[in-house]
Amino acid sequence: TGPVQPQAAMEDLAGQFSADFLEAVKVLEDFSAADADLREAMREIRERVNAKHYVCAPNFWEDLRETLSAIEQRRDDRVQKSKAQQVMKQIARLEVRFWAKESVEMLRELDAEFRLERMVDWVQTFDASEAGDQS
């Protein structure tokens, strides 16, 4: 086979996580089914996933957060604002779950010795940042 064309490589990246993205969208659609604004936002996000708009996972999660944060900020009613805030918390949970799954998948692809090195690096990195975050 010849070299991978840039456009094909971008589509591969966009399609690689589409099932994960669509799963997150489905959870959020179910969670916000009674809210027309949130439902419409999720429909738009779903269309972008299907169109392979996102070339990497961080783009998807950032767009999701920004889109729903904009809805939250436009709202004056406390109940509606609260629903948008609940959706934002749900997004955070879904994103953590996504990255944990991807990290485990990456570790599985490594040989045992390098896997251990990676895990030690992560623990040291996150222990150090957590220690500085304590209030």
C-alpha positions as CSV (number, residue, x, y, z in Angstrom):
1,T,0.0,0.0,0.0
2,G,1.1,3.6,-0.7
3,P,1.3,6.5,1.7
4,V,-1.9,7.4,3.6
5,Q,-3.5,10.5,2.1
6,P,-3.9,13.4,4.6
7,Q,-7.7,13.5,4.1
8,A,-8.0,9.8,4.6
9,A,-5.9,10.0,7.8
10,M,-8.1,12.8,9.1
11,E,-11.3,10.7,8.4
12,D,-9.7,7.7,10.2
13,L,-9.0,9.8,13.2
14,A,-12.6,11.3,13.1
15,G,-14.1,7.9,12.8
16,Q,-11.9,6.1,15.3
17,F,-13.9,7.5,18.3
18,S,-17.3,8.1,16.7
19,A,-18.9,5.2,18.5
20,D,-17.7,6.5,21.9
21,F,-18.8,10.1,20.9
22,L,-22.3,8.8,19.8
23,E,-22.6,6.8,23.1
24,A,-21.9,10.0,25.1
25,V,-24.4,12.0,23.0
26,K,-27.0,9.3,23.6
27,V,-26.5,9.4,27.4
28,L,-26.8,13.2,27.2
29,E,-29.9,13.1,25.0
30,D,-31.6,10.7,27.4
31,F,-30.6,12.9,30.3
32,S,-31.9,16.1,28.7
33,A,-34.9,14.8,26.8
34,A,-37.4,17.2,28.4
35,D,-35.3,20.3,27.5
36,A,-35.8,21.6,24.0
37,D,-32.5,23.7,23.9
38,L,-30.4,20.9,25.2
39,R,-32.1,18.4,22.8
40,E,-31.3,20.7,19.9
41,A,-27.7,21.1,21.0
42,M,-27.3,17.3,21.2
43,R,-28.9,16.9,17.7
44,E,-26.3,19.3,16.3
45,I,-23.4,17.6,18.1
46,R,-24.7,14.2,16.8
47,E,-24.7,15.6,13.2
48,R,-21.1,16.8,13.6
49,V,-20.0,13.4,14.9
50,N,-21.8,11.7,11.9
51,A,-20.1,14.1,9.5
52,K,-16.7,13.2,11.1
53,H,-16.2,16.9,12.1
54,Y,-14.0,16.0,15.0
55,V,-10.4,15.1,14.1
56,C,-9.5,14.3,17.7
57,A,-11.2,13.5,21.0
58,P,-10.2,16.8,22.7
59,N,-12.1,18.7,19.9
60,F,-15.2,16.7,20.6
61,W,-15.2,17.2,24.4
62,E,-14.3,20.9,24.1
63,D,-17.1,21.5,21.6
64,L,-19.6,19.6,23.8
65,R,-18.6,21.6,26.9
66,E,-18.6,25.0,25.1
67,T,-22.0,24.3,23.4
68,L,-23.7,23.3,26.6
69,S,-21.9,26.0,28.7
70,A,-23.3,28.6,26.3
71,I,-26.8,27.3,26.9
72,E,-26.3,27.4,30.7
73,Q,-25.0,31.0,30.6
74,R,-28.0,32.2,28.5
75,R,-30.5,31.0,31.1
76,D,-32.0,33.2,33.8
77,D,-34.4,30.7,35.3
78,R,-32.8,28.9,38.2
79,V,-34.4,25.5,37.4
80,Q,-33.4,25.6,33.8
81,K,-29.9,26.8,34.7
82,S,-29.7,23.9,37.2
83,K,-30.6,21.4,34.5
84,A,-27.8,22.7,32.3
85,Q,-25.4,22.5,35.2
86,Q,-26.4,18.9,35.8
87,V,-25.7,18.2,32.1
88,M,-22.3,19.8,32.5
89,K,-21.5,17.5,35.4
90,Q,-22.7,14.5,33.3
91,I,-20.3,15.6,30.5
92,A,-17.4,15.7,33.0
93,R,-18.2,12.1,34.1
94,L,-18.5,10.9,30.5
95,E,-15.2,12.5,29.6
96,V,-13.4,11.0,32.6
97,R,-14.8,7.6,31.6
98,F,-13.7,8.0,28.0
99,W,-10.1,9.0,28.9
100,A,-9.8,6.2,31.4
101,K,-10.9,3.7,28.8
102,E,-8.5,5.1,26.2
103,S,-5.6,5.0,28.7
104,V,-6.3,1.4,29.6
105,E,-6.4,0.5,25.8
106,M,-3.1,2.3,25.3
107,L,-1.5,0.5,28.2
108,R,-2.7,-2.9,26.8
109,E,-0.9,-2.2,23.6
110,L,2.5,-1.7,25.4
111,D,4.9,-4.4,26.5
112,A,4.8,-5.2,30.3
113,E,8.0,-3.3,31.1
114,F,7.1,-0.1,29.3
115,R,3.5,-0.4,30.6
116,L,4.9,-0.3,34.2
117,E,7.1,2.7,33.4
118,R,4.0,4.6,31.9
119,M,1.9,3.8,35.0
120,V,4.7,5.0,37.4
121,D,5.0,8.2,35.4
122,W,1.3,8.8,35.6
123,V,1.1,8.2,39.3
124,Q,4.1,10.5,39.9
125,T,2.7,13.2,37.7
126,F,-0.8,13.1,39.1
127,D,0.3,12.7,42.8
128,A,2.4,15.8,42.4
129,S,-0.4,17.9,40.9
130,E,-2.9,16.6,43.5
131,A,-0.6,17.4,46.4
132,G,-0.4,21.0,45.2
133,D,-4.2,21.3,44.7
134,Q,-5.2,20.6,48.3
135,S,-7.0,23.6,49.9
